[in-house]
Amino acid sequence: MELRTDYKLEKRTNFSLFTRENFEGDNTFEEIQGKTGIEKQRLTDIYFNPGATEPYEFLFIEKTVDKGPGEMMKASDHRNEK
């Protein structure tokens, strides 16, 4: 039995990278999906496919990671300023 060495990780969206770097921690994909009720395919689209997150989805995700409304957006704006 050998591990593969020719694998490629699926590219995440900027939103997904930002979420992973700053807010996920114990809030894994599965936790976020379970707590928000966002369908698995839709959350997969948010994390791995281009397109915009709906405002209510963004608010649900913020609530899941214990952030206030707009807090992630503010942090994202500051990240883009760097």
HELIX and SHEET records of a PDB file:
HELIX    1   1 ASN A   14  THR A   19  1                                   6    
HELIX    2   2 ARG A   20  GLU A   24  3                                   5    
HELIX    3   3 PHE A   29  THR A   36  1                                   8    
HELIX    4   4 LYS A   40  PHE A   48  1                                   9    
HELIX    5   5 PRO A   55  THR A   64  1                                  10    
HELIX    6   6 GLU A   71  GLU A   81  1                                  11    
END                                                                             
